[in-house]
Amino acid sequence: MVGSIAAIGAGLAAVGAGIGVGLIGGKAVEGIARNPEAAGKIQTVMIIAAALVEGAALFGIVVAFLGLAD
Protein backbone atom coordinates (compact mmCIF):
# COMPACT_ATOMS: atom_id res chain seq x y z
CA MET A 1 0.00 0.00 0.00
CA VAL A 2 2.77 2.44 0.92
CA GLY A 3 4.58 1.67 -2.35
CA SER A 4 1.58 2.61 -4.44
CA ILE A 5 1.11 5.85 -2.50
CA ALA A 6 4.78 6.74 -3.08
CA ALA A 7 4.40 5.97 -6.78
CA ILE A 8 1.34 8.20 -7.00
CA GLY A 9 3.20 11.00 -5.20
CA ALA A 10 6.21 10.70 -7.50
CA GLY A 11 3.95 10.62 -10.54
CA LEU A 12 2.07 13.72 -9.44
CA ALA A 13 5.36 15.55 -8.90
CA ALA A 14 6.57 14.56 -12.38
CA VAL A 15 3.29 15.52 -14.05
CA GLY A 16 3.23 18.84 -12.20
CA ALA A 17 6.76 19.59 -13.34
CA GLY A 18 5.90 18.73 -16.93
CA ILE A 19 2.91 21.04 -16.90
CA GLY A 20 4.91 23.81 -15.24
CA VAL A 21 7.82 23.66 -17.67
CA GLY A 22 5.38 23.49 -20.59
CA LEU A 23 3.60 26.62 -19.41
CA ILE A 24 6.91 28.41 -18.85
CA GLY A 25 8.14 27.50 -22.33
CA GLY A 26 4.87 28.46 -24.00
CA LYS A 27 4.71 31.85 -22.32
CA ALA A 28 8.36 32.49 -23.13
CA VAL A 29 7.74 31.78 -26.82
CA GLU A 30 4.73 34.12 -26.74
CA GLY A 31 6.84 36.83 -25.11
CA ILE A 32 9.63 36.45 -27.65
CA ALA A 33 7.11 36.57 -30.49
CA ARG A 34 5.70 39.83 -29.13
CA ASN A 35 9.08 41.41 -28.37
CA PRO A 36 11.98 39.75 -30.22
CA GLU A 37 14.49 42.26 -28.85
CA ALA A 38 13.96 40.88 -25.35
CA ALA A 39 14.66 37.28 -26.38
CA GLY A 40 17.89 37.00 -24.38
CA LYS A 41 16.37 38.24 -21.14
CA ILE A 42 13.25 36.13 -21.59
CA GLN A 43 15.32 33.00 -22.22
CA THR A 44 17.44 33.64 -19.14
CA VAL A 45 14.41 34.04 -16.90
CA MET A 46 12.77 31.00 -18.54
CA ILE A 47 15.78 28.78 -17.81
CA ILE A 48 15.96 29.92 -14.18
CA ALA A 49 12.22 29.35 -13.69
CA ALA A 50 12.36 25.92 -15.34
CA ALA A 51 15.27 24.94 -13.10
CA LEU A 52 13.31 25.98 -10.01
CA VAL A 53 10.29 23.95 -11.13
CA GLU A 54 12.46 20.90 -11.83
CA GLY A 55 14.14 21.28 -8.44
CA ALA A 56 10.80 21.36 -6.67
CA ALA A 57 9.66 18.31 -8.63
CA LEU A 58 12.82 16.42 -7.75
CA PHE A 59 12.28 17.30 -4.10
CA GLY A 60 8.72 15.98 -4.32
CA ILE A 61 9.87 12.74 -5.92
CA VAL A 62 12.56 12.21 -3.28
CA VAL A 63 10.07 12.86 -0.47
CA ALA A 64 7.62 10.42 -2.06
CA PHE A 65 10.26 7.68 -2.28
CA LEU A 66 11.45 8.36 1.27
CA GLY A 67 7.96 7.34 2.28
CA LEU A 68 8.90 3.82 1.18
CA ALA A 69 11.49 3.61 3.98
CA ASP A 70 8.78 3.57 6.65
C-alpha positions as CSV (number, residue, x, y, z in Angstrom):
1,M,0.0,0.0,0.0
2,V,2.8,2.4,0.9
3,G,4.6,1.7,-2.3
4,S,1.6,2.6,-4.4
5,I,1.1,5.9,-2.5
6,A,4.8,6.7,-3.1
7,A,4.4,6.0,-6.8
8,I,1.3,8.2,-7.0
9,G,3.2,11.0,-5.2
10,A,6.2,10.7,-7.5
11,G,3.9,10.6,-10.5
12,L,2.1,13.7,-9.4
13,A,5.4,15.5,-8.9
14,A,6.6,14.6,-12.4
15,V,3.3,15.5,-14.1
16,G,3.2,18.8,-12.2
17,A,6.8,19.6,-13.3
18,G,5.9,18.7,-16.9
19,I,2.9,21.0,-16.9
20,G,4.9,23.8,-15.2
21,V,7.8,23.7,-17.7
22,G,5.4,23.5,-20.6
23,L,3.6,26.6,-19.4
24,I,6.9,28.4,-18.9
25,G,8.1,27.5,-22.3
26,G,4.9,28.5,-24.0
27,K,4.7,31.8,-22.3
28,A,8.4,32.5,-23.1
29,V,7.7,31.8,-26.8
30,E,4.7,34.1,-26.7
31,G,6.8,36.8,-25.1
32,I,9.6,36.4,-27.6
33,A,7.1,36.6,-30.5
34,R,5.7,39.8,-29.1
35,N,9.1,41.4,-28.4
36,P,12.0,39.8,-30.2
37,E,14.5,42.3,-28.9
38,A,14.0,40.9,-25.3
39,A,14.7,37.3,-26.4
40,G,17.9,37.0,-24.4
41,K,16.4,38.2,-21.1
42,I,13.3,36.1,-21.6
43,Q,15.3,33.0,-22.2
44,T,17.4,33.6,-19.1
45,V,14.4,34.0,-16.9
46,M,12.8,31.0,-18.5
47,I,15.8,28.8,-17.8
48,I,16.0,29.9,-14.2
49,A,12.2,29.3,-13.7
50,A,12.4,25.9,-15.3
51,A,15.3,24.9,-13.1
52,L,13.3,26.0,-10.0
53,V,10.3,23.9,-11.1
54,E,12.5,20.9,-11.8
55,G,14.1,21.3,-8.4
56,A,10.8,21.4,-6.7
57,A,9.7,18.3,-8.6
58,L,12.8,16.4,-7.7
59,F,12.3,17.3,-4.1
60,G,8.7,16.0,-4.3
61,I,9.9,12.7,-5.9
62,V,12.6,12.2,-3.3
63,V,10.1,12.9,-0.5
64,A,7.6,10.4,-2.1
65,F,10.3,7.7,-2.3
66,L,11.4,8.4,1.3
67,G,8.0,7.3,2.3
68,L,8.9,3.8,1.2
69,A,11.5,3.6,4.0
70,D,8.8,3.6,6.6
